[in-house]
Amino acid sequence: MATTCYYDTPHPQAGDPLPSPGEQRSSRNAPWMPLDDVAAVWAAFGREAATAAATKAASEAFAALAEERHALRSVIEAAQGPTPAFSLWSGPFLKCERALEALSDAAMHWLAAAQEVAHHANQYSSDTWDQQHLQDLTKQALEQRLRVWTIAQHLLCEQMTLCQRYYGDQCSCAGTTQKETER
């Protein structure tokens, strides 16, 4: 299983064109992916492994998958809804914030899944789930954690883009205003 890093994928910038009303804002560059294959691996592990730690690991993985699906639903709703002009703190910005919270929860669940697999490996190894498979499963959980944090980073950049569009030069990703950087 090869490690895939997502941290160097392009992020939306302040000058980028706004997405069309039906376009998913974060799906342009963020590493969203189908989750069915990931779920199948964890379901097989949960079915075949015979310890409390293995059951907890599978449970944590499914909790992470549920949180990511919740985040994606929030992003889709934000992209499909009208963008009210009266306040930054409504509509897409708040739905993006809900997605960020769900992704944060997903990342914590992936970490817990990795820890529980390691705990299971220390307790028990069967013919079905040998040490290499358990290491691969731990690695997958940590890769999924990296991927959801990368999605969160994309969403944070998109939030800052919304902020910059709303407040103009008084809002910056670097924490300084446009006027301060021109000095």
N, C-alpha and C positions, 0 to 999 in steps of 0.2 A: 504494500500500500504506500503510494508516494504522498509526501506531504505537499499540500498546496497552500501557498501563502497569498493572501488577498490584500495585504496592506498597501501594495503599490498600484492598485486599480485607481483610475482617475476619479476625482471627486468633483461635484458640481461647484462652479465658481460664481461669484457675484455677477459677472458679465454674461454668463450662459443664458440662452433663451429659456423662457418659462415653458414648462411642459404643456401640451395641449390639455384641455379639461379632462379627458378620459385617460390620459397617460399616467402610469404609476410613477411618481416622482423618484422613489428610491430604486426602482427596478432597472433604471437606465444603466447603472454601473455597479450597484451593490451585489454581492454574491448570494442572492436568493437562489435556492435550488429545490428541486423536488425532494420530498422527505420520505417517500415510500420505501426506498431501498435501505435508508438508515433505520427506519422503523422495523423493517423485516429482520435486520441483523440483531437488533436489541430484543425483539420478540423471541427469536430463536434462542438467544442467550438466556432470557428469562424463563423460557420453557425447559431448557436442558440443564441449566446449572442448578445445583441443589443446596444452596446455602442462603441464609438470610441476607448476607452481603450481596449476593448475585441478584436476589429479588429487589433489594434496595437500589442496586445499580440500574436495573432495567426500569424500575419505577422512576428514578431520577431522569433517565434518558427520555422516557415518555412525557414527563413533566416539561422537560426542555423543548421537546417537539411541539407540545401544546402551546407553550409560551411563544414559540416562533410563529406558529400559525396565527395566534392572536395578534402578534405584531404585524404580520403581513396583512391581516384583515383591517387593522387600523390604518395602515398605509394606503390600502386600496380605497377605503372610505374617505380618507383625506384627499386623495387624487380625484375622486368622483364628485365630491361635494362642491358646492359653490364656495368661492373664496370671498368672504365678507371683507369689505374695504374699511370697515369702521374700527377694527382692532386687530393687532397682531396676535393677541392672546385668545383667539377663537379659531374655530374651524381647523384648517390643516395644521397649524402650529401645535394645538393641543392634542390632536389625533397623533401627530408625530411624537409628541411627548409620551403618550400612552404606549406607542410602539417601542420607544426607547426603554421604558420601564419593563415591558415584557421581554425585550432582548436582554436586559440586565439580569432578569430572573432566569432566562434560559441559560445564560452563561454560567450562572451559579449552579444550576442543575447539572450542566455538563461537567463542571468541576467535581461535584459530588458523585456523579456517575463514575468518573475516572478513579476517584478515591475508593469507592466501593468495589470496583473491579480489582484494584490492587489489594484491598482487604480480602476479597474472595480468593485471589491468587495465593495469598499468604496462608489461607486456611485449607484450601482444597484445590486439587487439579484433577480433572477426570480425563478419560480418553477423548471425549468429545471436545473439551475446552482445555487444550494443553497450554503451557506457559506462553508459547508464541502467539496463539490466538488471543490469549488474555492481554498480552502486550499490545497486539494490534487493536484490540477493543479499547484499551486505555488511550492509545494514540488517536483513535478515531474520535473519542469523546473530547480530547483536548483540541483536535483539529476543528471539531464542530464549535467548540467554545471560541476559538480564534475567529472562525467564520461569522458567528453571531456578533462578536465585538466589532468586526469589520463592517458589518451591516449597520450597527449602531453608529460607528464613526461616519459613515455616509449620511445617515439621517441627521446627525449633529451638524454636519456641513450644510445640509439642506435647510435645517432650521436657521443657521446663521445667514444663509442666503436670503431666506424670508425676512429675517431681521434687517439685513442690509437694504433690502428693497423697501421695507416699511419705514425705517428710520434714516435711510440715506447714509451719509458719511459719518454719522454718529455711532455706527455699529460696525465692528470689524472682527473677523475671526482671530486676528492676532492680538486683540484686546486694545488696539489703538485706533484712533479715528483717522480718516483720510487726511485731514488737516495736520494731524500730528506727524504723519509719515512724510508729508511734503516739506516740513521744516528742516 
